[in-house]
Amino acid sequence: MSSRNAVLAKALRLPPEERADVAKRLIASLDGPEDEDVEAAWLAEVERRLQDVDRGTASAEPWDVVRERLAARLRTNRK
């Protein structure tokens, strides 16, 4: 058995919470180096959007409308 298969076999015997943690760490290890400017950019974008809401210049839709549109898109993509 290859070492990869041995590691996988051991991981699959872990409790679900521990398997999830292993999976999360493996996926994170595939990411490139962290871009330190990303968090600041996201915070600036959130602030900009909040200002748009406060000024009344943002267009918003009720969650149930958005949810139904997304559900319809998912149904279409599954076909």
HUZIQUI-V181823 format. One line per field, one symbol per residue. ss: DSSP state (2 for helix, 1 for strand, 0 for the rest). psi: psi as a letter, one per 30 degrees, with the letter a starting at -180 (. if undefined). A space follows every 50 residues. Layout:
ss: ???
psi: ???
//
This chain:
ss: 00222222222200022222222222222200000222222222222222 22222000000022222222222222220
psi: kleeeeeeeeefflleeeeeeeeeeeeefflakkjffeeeeeeeeeeeee eeeefgfkklkkeeeeeeeeeeeeeeff.
//
